[in-house]
Amino acid sequence: MDGPKTKTMELAAAFLRDSIKRFTNYKELGDKTLTQLEEKDLHFQPSSESNSIAVIIQHMHGNMLSRWTNFLTEDGEKEWRKRDAEFEASANYNKAELLARWNEGWSCLLNTLEGLRPEDMVKTVTIRTEPLPVYDAILRQVAHYSCHVGQIVYIGKLIKNEQWVSLSIPKGNSLQYLRSVKKGEAKQP
């Protein structure tokens, strides 16, 4: 007989699986954007108060390594992290180095999530000494990373302008796309 504990574990397993799926989708949006850009584009800064894609990658890399290294046992804000330095424009990194940082951060995150168990969702972790249930810490990072991936996509669209290859349904094609999905000719983006 299925009891409340079984249902709770099923929900926790589904949450974990869906979180991995969402993070993977955001990484793919970033990957598809980065593929369209040249090295110089990664260092383009839209305004003096804006970050370049390179700076966003530096920040995400530092945040991901800090948050997801020893996730269940250490505060998510590691002493070794140099957060302020993540926001300093650095032309020192070429595209290959930036992509390596991008991928290293995402690997740390996804490997950690894949190693969690449903029962871990109700454990408590800390971020900057704030106690959070694991599921809430995951939600916090989904929101954080999706925001930064959105910034990367937006800057990429600014740079590429008419040469931008849409990552979703191109403008003006919603009805055509919906018809093709209903016919089984296309899958959801």
Summary of the structure (lengths in Angstrom):
residues: 189
radius of gyration: 18.9
end to end distance: 38.5
largest distance: 61.3
contacts: 500
relative contact order: 0.15
helix: 65%
strand: 4%
